[in-house]
Amino acid sequence: MITLQQFHTKQMQDPEYRAAYEALEVEYQMTRALIEARLKKRMTQREVAERAGLSQVMIARLESGTSNPTLATLNKVLGALGKKLTVTNV
């Protein structure tokens, strides 16, 4: 049996896999940043959702990467976490 990291490292040698992974890197970064910000604030998904005026399911979908949020939704969530959206490398 191999670890997920070992599998990923091996797969990254495949140009198609690498291209697909790199195309999604911004989404992975956003997801990680949301989770890290919530955990740093020691908040539950439900608490973030209540502050943002959204459902807990929406927060779960954002954190799992299974939704395509609008900028307005991201701003609500980030505001609930005391953060602001900043775009760089445009």
Secondary structure, DSSP 4 states (H G I P E B T S, - for coil): ---HHHHHHHHTTSHHHHHHHHHTHHHHHHHHHHHHHHHHTT--HHHHHHHHTS-HHHHHHHHHT-----HHHHHHHHHHTT--------
